[in-house]
Amino acid sequence: SGGKQRDTPATIVLMRGHHSFNEHYYKETMSDRFRTMLILCEKLHYDAKLARHPPLTLRSPNGEFSITIGSPLGRGLGPFEHDDLKTLKLVHCLGPISGLQNARWLIEYLEYYKSAGTEHVHVYNLGGHSEEVDEVLKLYRSKDFITRHDWSGKASNGFTTTTQLDWASQTDCTLRVRGLYDYALFADIDEIVAVPGPSGNLIDAVKRCHTAHTTQGKAGCSFNSQVVSSVYTKLHADEERKMTDKLLLERYNGVEASPLCSHGCKCAEDVCSDRRFHYGRQKYMVNVRNKTLPVRPLWTHAISRDYSEMEQIMEVLPDDVIRVRKYQGEWYKSGNLLNSMEEKASPLPEEALKKVRQMQWLPDAKTLYNRLKTDRNTVGVDWIVPVERDEKYHREF
């Protein structure tokens, strides 16, 4: 119900998975207890003329459950014409972030995605950041490059202070950008999605995904994750001096030579026979322009956990088209493998790094970045404590 509209029917959409709804939603598991659902009010009329909308009330048929939400939930979308391939628009849905201290990393992160062809970033903010991080978020918001969503515990009366909010934020972001962009890209603050080649433009991979959509009806595309294992290397003093004028993105250019088969991965020795979705720690992009595609709650590594369905509606893109650089790999550290793994050099495309260094479109960001280089909490990344590693993992910069 909303305003004068009373008791209109609604549809509840639950996440799909490889177990029953009861197992996914109610049984305690380490990672697969689904908590995200959609309530679609298809018959509720959206009045675009109203400056302030009445509260929305959701009530079960028997009246035992009822909740009233007082803030506007969405907006109406008018008709659109499909963009030409040359003008595909990409939006980045950044996973929830909390307690981030290194504002220098955040600037590089946002500058990288802008330089790589992303038009906008949705940031789901759980709070607890340093003052410098909040300053960066305000700066990029003022230039309309990010939309900041306050999902802090204070704003939600304690509901968003726990983990496993990725699915809810991905679903929320998808609904917000639907019809406004062509593809939504999902990644976390410790992940850089990269396209091999001199330009490093993500739109090259978006075009490949869009071809799969137009020719095969695919709803989205997934791609493999690659651990940037050099984040764990504690640099010598002379190496640190050489890093003074370099980006953090340049500091970490050593990656795993072959994927380590963490739990659930289907590999035998150095050969991974199946890297689909969670087996390859994959992330993905989804088509949000085509509004005939059904809306649904999203999962971490694919549109849903139902792999039989995913084989039909998702395209897995190869590593030479696109991949995720994961600046995290706790399984290497906890397994005492950091001095036995094979590591190879894999720098990001120079064209993208050049744009990050210049920050020409936002001079205030450049000024802030230069100041941060001499401040606290700007060396390394927040979530990693580097360790002593063998000399072969120390390479010239």
N, C-alpha and C positions, 0 to 999 in steps of 0.2 A: 504494500500500500504506500501511496505517496500523495499527499495533499487530498484532493477530492477523489482520486482514483483508489478504490478500495478492493481488496481481496482479488487481485489479478493473479493468474497462475504463474508459476515459475518452475524452472528446470534446474535440478542439481546435477552437476557433472563432476565425477570423481576421477582421480588419477588412475590410469590403467597400468597394470604390472604383470609380473610373472606368477603371482600368487592370487588368492582370492581377495576380495575387498576386505573381508574380515581380518585376514592375516596382515594386509598392508596397513590398514588404518588403526587396528586395535592391539595387535600383538607387539610386545617390546622387542625390537631388534636393534642392531648397532647402527644401521644406516637406512633401512628400507621401511620405516614406519611413516607412511605418507600422511601428511597433515594438510594438504592443500586441496581445496575443492572450489568449484565455481557455482554461483547461483545466478542464473540468467533470467532476468525479468523481461521476457519477450513481449508481453502485452502492456507493459507500463509505458505510457507515452512520454517522451522526452520533449519538454517545451523549451526550445532554444531562446524564446523571448524573455524568459525569466532571468533576472540578474542573480537571484538567490532562490535555490530550489528547496522545497519542503523536505523534512526528514523522511528517510526511507525506513519502512517497517517490514521486517521479515518475520512471518509467523507460520508455524506448522499447521496442517489442516485441523488437528485436534486441539490446538491452542496451548499445548504443553510447553512449546518453545516459542519465544518471541524476543526479538532484538530490534532496537531502533538506532539508526545511524544518522547523525545530524549534519554531516558535511557532504558537499557534492561528490558524487562518485565517478562521474564521467562526462562525456560530451557527445553530441550528435555528430556524425560524419556524413558529409554530403557526397554526392556522386563524384567519381573521378575517372580519368582516362589513364590507361596504363602507360607508364613512361617507356620511352625508347631505351634499348639496351645501353646506349651511351650515357644515359642519365640515371642509372640505377642509384638509389639512395640507401646508405647503410647507417643504422643506428646501433650503438653499443649499449647493451644492458649489463652494467657492472654489478657483480654479486655484492651482497651486504658487506660493508667494511666497518670495523670497530677498532678503537685503540691505536690507530695509525699515528706514528710519530714522525716518520721521515717525509717531510714535505717535498724534499728534493726528488725522491722517487715518484711522488704523485705528479709533480710537474712533468717529469720525463714521460710518465705513463700517459697522461692526457695529451701531451704534445706528440707522442708517437702515434696514438690513434688518430689524431687530426691529420698528421702528415701522411698517414697510410690510407686516407680516404674516408674516414668516419665523419659523419655530419653532426652527430650529437651523442652525448653520453648521459644515461640515466644512472644516478648515484644513489644507492640505498644506504643511508647513513645511520649506524647504530650508536654513534657518539663515542666519547672517550678519547678523542684525538688531541694532538698537541695544538697549541695556539697557531703555529705556523701552518698546519694542515687545514685548519678552519679558514685561515687567511687565503690559502690557495683555492679552496672550494668557493669562497665568496668571490674571488677574482674571476674564475672561469664562469661562474654563474652570472656575473654582471655582464659578461660578453655573450651570454646565451649559448655557450657551448655545452654546458651541463644543466640538467635538472636535478635538483637535490631533494630527495624524499626523506623526511624525518621519520625513521623507524626506531627511534631511540626508546628505551624503556620508559622515560619520562613522558614522551608523547603518546605512548600506547598503554599507559597505566600498567606497565610490567609485562605485556604480552610479547614484546619483541626483544627480550633480553637473553634468550636462549639461542642455541645453534639450530641448524637445519631450517634456515629461512630462505635458502637458495631457491627452492621450488616456488615458494610464494612470491618472491621478488621477480623471478623470471616470468611467472604468469601475469603478475601485475604489470610489468613492463610491456609485455606483448600486447595486452589489452590497451594500454595507453598509446602505443605507437601504431596500432593497427590502422591501415589505410593512409598513414602519413608518410611512411617509408616503404621501401621494397623488401629489405631483409633486416632482421634483428640478430645481432651477434652476441653470444653469451660467453663471458669470461670473468675470472676473478682478479683481484688486485695483484696477485702473484703470477699472472699469466699474460704473456704477450702473444697475440695471434699474428703469425708472420707468413708472408708470401715470398718464396724464393725468387730471385731475380733482382736486377739492378734497381728497379723503382720501388719494390716492396709495396705496391699498391694493392690493398685488400679488394678493391673493386674487380681486379682480374679474377680472383677466386669467386666473387659474387656472380660474375658473368657466367662462369662455369656452372655454378649452382642453378642459376636462372635457366640455363639451357636444359638442365635436367628437369626443371619444373615445367617448361613449355613443351618439351618433347616426351617426357615420361610421367608427368603429373606429380613429381616429387614435391613434398611440402617443405623439405629442408635438407641440409647437407651437414654431415659430421666429418671430423678430421682428428687425426691422432695427436697425442700429447708427447712431448719430448722434454725430459728433465734437464734443466740448465744446472748441472752438478757443480759448476765452478763457484756457485754462491757459497759453498762450504769451505773453500780454500782460504785460509788465513794468510794474507799477503805479508811478505817481508817488508822491512822498513824502506828499502830502496824501491820496491814495487809500489808501495803506497805513494812515494814521492812522484813516481811516473804517472800516477792516477790523478794527480792534483787537478789538472785541467781537462780531464776526460769525463764522459758521462758514466753513470752507473750502468747504463745499457751497454757501454763498451767494456766496462770492467768484467762483466760476466759473459764470456764468449765461448766457454767450454761446455759441451753438452754430452750426454751419454751416447756412446758410440752405437749401442743397440739397446732396445728397451728392456729394463729389468721386469721380469714377470712377477708383479706384486699379486696379492691375493685375488683370485678370480680370473687372472689372465691366463689365456690358453697358449702357452709357449713350451717348447722343448729345446733346452740349451739356448742357443742364440737365435732360434727360428720361432717367430710368433705366427702360428697358423691362423689365428683368429683374433683380430684386434677391433672387432666391432664394438662400438659404444663403450661400455664400462671396461671391457677387456683391454682396450687401448687407452683408457682414461680420456676418452674423446670429449670434445666440446663441439658445439654446432651453431649453425645459423638457420633461421626459419623464415619462410616467406610470410610477411605481414601485409603485403599489398593486396593479395587476392582474398577478398572477404568471403568468398564462397567456401574457403577452407574452414572446417569447424574449429571453434575455440575450445580449448581444453587446458587443464593444469599441466604444466611441463615438468620434466624430470632433469636430472643433472647432466647425463651423457647422451640423451636422445629425447625426442619428443615424448616418448613414453618408455616404460620398462618392458613393454610387450615386444620382444624382438621379432616375433613372427610378423606382426604388423609393421614394424620399423623397416624390415627388409623390403616391404612394398612401397612405403611412402618416403623413405630417406635414402639419399645418395651418400656413399662414403667416398670422400675425395682423397686422392693419394698425397703422399708427403711432398712430392715435387710441385704440388699445386698450392697447398696450405697446410700449416701445422701450428700447434700450440707450444709455445716455449714456457714450461712450468718452472718457475724460480722457487722450487721446493722439491724435496725428495727424501722425506723423513725415513722411508724404508731403507735407503742406502746407509744413513747414519745409524739407525737402530740395529741394522744387520751387520754393522762393522765392515761395510763394503767400500767405504770411501777411498781406501788405499789399494783396492784390488780391481776396481771397475775400470773399464776402458773409456777414455774420454777423448773427444775430438773437438777441434776448433770449428765454431759455427757462428761467425759474427752476423749481426743483422745487416740488411742492405744499407749500403753507404748513403744512398740518396735519402732514405728515411732518416738516418742518423744526422745527416747534414741539416735537414729541416728542424730536427729537434734541437740541435745546437744553436741554430740561428734564432728561433722563436720570433720570427719577424712579424707575425700577425698580432702579437701581444707583447709589446715592449715592457709592460709592467711585470709580466711573468719572467722575462729575462733579468730584470733588475732584482726581483725577489730571489730568483734562482742563484744569482751571483752572491747575494748576501748569505743565503743558506749554506753555501759551500764552506763557510768559515764558522757556521754555528754548530751547535750540538745536534746529535742524532741525524747526521747527514751522510755518514760513511756506512755503506752496506745497506741491507734491507732489514726491516724490523723483526721479521719472523724467523731469521736465521742467525745462529751463533756460529761463526766460522771456527774451523779446527785446523790443527797442524796436519798437513798432508805431504805425501812424498814429493820429491823434487820434480818428478815428471808432470805433476799437475800445476807447476808454476811455469807459465809461458811468457814470453816477451809481449809487452803491450805496445 
